Amino acid sequence: MAASATPVCPLRLGAAMGRPCTLALASVCLMDEPLSNLDAQLRQQMRADIRALQQRLGMTMVYVTHDQTEAMTMADKVVLMRSGNIEQMGTPAELYESPANTFVAGFIGSPPMNLLPAHEGRQLGIRPEHIRLGSVQEGLAATLQSIEYLGAESLLNCRLEQEGNVIVRLPGRVSYAVGDQVGLVWQCEDAHYFDAASGKAIV
């Protein structure tokens, strides 16, 4: 609000100004999905504004959201819950890079981690950006089902010969076509393993 503006109760302001003004009055904030009713463009701007205001005022904020983008971009620490139970607590990077179980792996990330059956009662997890395409002989055989070109990246939906689908994220535009036979290849250090029965990460 400009310095010359007439003082107004925050409750009488619109969403774009009322929420930041209300936030500025608090030392500890409990926020329950405050951006859920805003359009996408305003929601993106408000995420940045709330984060900047929180850092400037040095306040503690407990922020409830079902939107992982809000959690990952705004939080210093994330507590991911399911049915009232804490599945994992840590920094956004910790949840993304070292998920504690298959629920966290499948929830964090857009698109989420690919989960595939593996040997000896395990599940294999691999992030879409950690997969590259090679020949069928080189990697896990799959058929390209669809391509989503998003400008800076492309998302490729690959159908495995055995069962299931794998999403691959590649930079920019790709030269592949729907129906191509490809091999899915990744580095061993990028793979995650989970117990198939409990879903817990195997470290």
N, C-alpha and C positions, 0 to 999 in steps of 0.2 A: 504494500500500500504506500502511495507517495506521501511524503512528509506533510504536504499541504492538504491531504484528504481529510474530510470530516470524520471524526471517530464514529465507528459503527460496531454494534455487537456482532461478533463472528457468526452467530446463528442466523443473522439476517443477510449474510453475504452468500454469493453463489459458491458452487463447489470449487471453482478454480482459486478463489481467494479465502473462502471461509475455513477450509481445512488447514491450510498453512498457518492462518492466524490463530486458530484454536491450538495447534501444535506448539506455537511459539510461547503460549502461556504456561506450559507444563514443564515440570522438572523430570517426571517419569511419565511415559506415555504407554498406555495399553491400547492397541489399535486392532480392531477386528475387521479385516478385509475392507479397509477404508476406500479402496479404489475400484471396488467391484462394479459399481454402477456407472463408471466413466467410460467414454469411448477410448479406443486404442491409442490415439494420438495424445489425448490429454493424460491418459494413464501413464504413458511413457514419460511425459514431461514431469508429472507429479512424482514419479519414482525418484527422478533426479533431484527435484526440489526438496522432497522430504529428507532424502539422504544428506543433502548439503546442509539443510537446516539442523538436522540432528548432530552433524559433526561440528557445526559452528557453535551450537549451544551446549554441546557436551553432555547431552541428556542420555538416559537409559531408555530404550524403546523395546517393548515386547510387541511383535507384529505378527498377527495371525493371518495366514493366506493359504489358499489352495493353488495359487499361481506360482509355479516353481521359478519363473523368470523374476518375479518380485523377490522371492527368497534368495536366489543366487546373486542378484545384482545389488541388493540393498543390505544384506546381513553381514555382520562380522562373525556371527555364529548361528548355525541353523540347528533347530531341533525338529527332526522329522518324526511325526507321530502317525500311528495307525490304530484305530479303535481304542484310543486312550493310552496306548503304550508307546514308549519311545523306541523307535527303531534304530536311530543313530543320531549322535550329536557331534558337531564339529564345524570347521570352517566350510564354506561352499566348496573349496578345492578338495578338502578331505572327503566330503560326501561324493563328489564327482569322480575323483581319482581312486578312492579306496572304499567302495561301498561295503557296508557291513553284511549285507544279505541281498537276496534277489529282489526283495521289495524296493530297497533303496536303489539298486541298479536299474530297475525298470521304471522308477519314478523320476529320478534325476537325469536330466539330459533331454534334448529335443532335436532329433529323435532319441529315445532312450537306448541303453545298452542292449545289444543283441544277446539273447540267451539261448544256448544250444545244448542238447544232450551230449554228454561226454562219457568216457569209460569209467568204470569202477565207482558207480554211484555218484558221479559228479556232474555239474553243469558248467559249461564254458560261457564266459561273458566277454564280449569284445565291443568296444565303442565303434560306431559307424565311421568315424574319421580315422580309425587305426587300420582300416581294411583297404587294400589296393586290389585291383583286378589284374589277373594274369591269364595264362592259358589254362585250359581244363586240366592238363597234366601237371600244372604247377601248383594248383591249390585245390580247395574244396569246390567240387563241380556245382554249378548253378546256372539257371536260365534267367536272363534279364526280363522282368515282368513289366516294369514301368520306369520312366525317368521324369523327375521333377526338376526343371531348370529354374533356379532361384536367383540368377544373376551372378553373385559371387561364388555360388556353389551349386552342385547338382546332387539330388538324392536319388539313388538307384535302388529299386526294390528287386531283390534277386531271390528266385525260388530254388531251393535246394533239391537235388535229385532224390534224396531220401524223404525228408519232410521239413516243413517250416520255411519261413522267409527270413532273409537277412537284409537290413538296410545298410547301404554304403554311402558315405558322404565323400564326394570328390570336389576339388576346387574348380570353379568356372564351368564352362561348357565341356561336355564330353563327346567323343566321337562314336560311342557305342549306340546300338539301336535295340529296340524291343525285340526279343527273341534270340539275341546273341547268346552263345554258350561261353561262359567265363569261368575262371578259377578264382576263388576268394583266398587272398594271401594276407597274413599279418605276422608281426614279430612276436616271438615267444614272450618277451617282457611286457607286451601290451595285453596279454590274456589274463583274465580273472577266472578263478575257479570257486565254485560253491558246492556245498553238500546238497545233493538232490533231494534228500528227505527233509532236512531242516531249513534249507535255503541259506544257511550261514556261510560266510566267506571262509575259504580254506587258505590260511596264510602259510 
